[in-house]
Amino acid sequence: MARKLRLHLAAAVLGAALAVLAAVPAHAHDQLVSSSPADGAAVPAPRRIELAFDDVVLDRYDQLVVTGPDGRRYDRGEPRVVDNTIAVDVAPLPVTGGYVAAFRIVSADGHPVTGQIRFTVTAVTPGATPGPVDTGASPAAAPDPGPSSALPLLAAGVGAVVVLAVGTEAVRRRRSRGAPAAGDEHP
């Protein structure tokens, strides 16, 4: 009897461990680790914004929008993703003051990550004049990449079921042979 209890307990512990290990990567979203210009920096007008993350950025549904103190967008062209960075060119900046670079990326685990950096422009781009610039959807309005992958949780569930099934089958076979398990007592 003690052996069966140990077998079931071991199967349950193993199944729980598999579930925890399989679920951990699903919560490890990419984190912003640096930017150029740096968050909170006061800089002359940059020509490009670049953000670096702690893991690979998937090249899907990415957005990097630069908004000036005048409410206009200054990002130019599509953002480019290379490994763990996303970058976008910046139109000539005609206004000093606070700018926001808002981003939306898809992290290596398939989950969307949004955020922003703020910087202050202390000197405008020479010859830049206020005027219309490219506009488009903000990062919050980017297409949803769809539901996150449930594969790790599914694998954990299947693993737990397999472990329990193997343990139960081992006990059933031992009983059907009529051989007492080591440690089992007879009255």
N, C-alpha and C positions, 0 to 999 in steps of 0.2 A: 504494500500500500504506500509506503514512504517513497519508493522508487517512482511510482506513477505520479505522485504529487510533485516530486522534484522534476520529472520530465515535463509536466504541464507548466510548472513555474518557469523552467528554463525556456520553454517555447514562448511563453507570454513575454518574458523579459527580452528575448531575442526579437520578437515581433515589434515590441515597443521601441527597441533600439533602432531597428531598421526604419520605422516610421519617423523617428526623430532625425536620423541621419539623412533620410531622403527629403525631408521638409526643409532643412536648414538652407540649402542653396536657393530656395524659392523666396527667401526673405532678404537676400543679399543684393540689394539694388546698387547700381553704380552711384558713387559719391563724387561730387565736384571736388578736385584737389587743388587746382590752380586756374588762374585766368590771366589773360593779357588783354587789356589792362587789369590789374588786380582789383578785387572788390574793395570799394571805398577809396581808390587812388584818385589823385588829382593829376591830370596829364594833359599835354597838348593833344590836339585832335588825332585820334588813332585812325589808321587806314584799314585796320582789320581787327576783329575781335576773335579770340581763340580761347576755348575752354578745354581743360584736361580733366579726365575722370580716372578713377582708380581701376577701371576695367574696360574692356572693349565696348564701344558704342555701336549698336547695330545701325546700319544705314537704312532705316525705315522711319518714315513719318517724322524726321528730325526737323526742328525749327530753331532759328536763332534770330530774334527780332530786336533791333536797336531803336529805341525811342528817345527823342530829345526833349529838352525842357519846353519846347514849343509844341509838343504833342505829335510831331511828325516822325515818321519812320525813316531811318537812315541806313538800314541794312540794304546791301546791293547784291542781287543775284541769290542763288540757292546756297544754303550752307553746305559745306563739304565735311564729310566724316572720314577720318583716317585713323584706324586702330582705336585709341582711346581719346581722340580729340575731335572737336567740332569747331569749325571756323567759318566766318562770313566776312566778306569785304564790306567796308563802310564808305558811304558816299561822303563827299566833302562836307565837313561840319561848319555851318555858318554861325552857330550860336554857342556862346559859352554857357556853362551851367551843368546841371545834373542830367545824366543819361542813364538809361536802364537797358541792359542786354538780358532779355528774357529768353529762356531756352526750354525746349521739350525734346528729350531724346528717348530712345528705347534702349534700356540697359541690357547687358549681356544675358540676363535671366529672362528677358522678354517683357519686362514691366516698364511702363512709361515713367519717366522721371522729369519733373519740372522744377524750375527755380529761376533765379535771376541774380545778376551782379549789378552793382551801381558804381558809377565813376563820375568824376567831375572833369569837364573839359575846361582848361584854363586858357587855351589859345586856339582860335578857330583855324580852319584850313585856309591858307592864303588864297585869295580870289574867290572863295565860296560865297554865294549869295543865297539868302533864304528863298525857297521856291518849292514847287511840288517834287516829291520823291516817291519812290516805289511804295505801294501799300499792299496789304494782303492780310491773310488770316493771322491772328495772334496765336502764340503757342497754346493757349487754352482751347482754341478752336481747331487744333490739328486733328486729323482723323484718328479715331481710336484704333489701336493695333489689334483689337479683339480681345477675347478672354485670355487670361494668362494660362500657361500650360499647367495642367493638373497631373502631368506625367509623374513627377516625384511622389505625389500622394497616392496615385494609383499603384505605382511600383511598391510602395510601402505596404499598402493594403494587400496586394497580391502576395508579397513576401510573407506577411503575417499569416495569411490563410495557408500558404504552402507549408510553413513551419508547423502550424497546428495540425494540418492534415497528416504530415509525415509522422509527427509524434503520436497522433491518435492511431494511425495504421500500425505503428510499431507496437503499441500496447495491445491492439486487437490481435495481431499475429501471435504475440507471446501468449495471450490468453487462449487462443484457439489451439495451440500446441499442448496446452495443459501444463506447460513448464512453469514453475513458480519463479518469479523474478527475484533476483538477489535482494535480500533485505525484507522480502515479504514473509510474513509470519503465518503459520498454520495453526489452527486451534487444536 
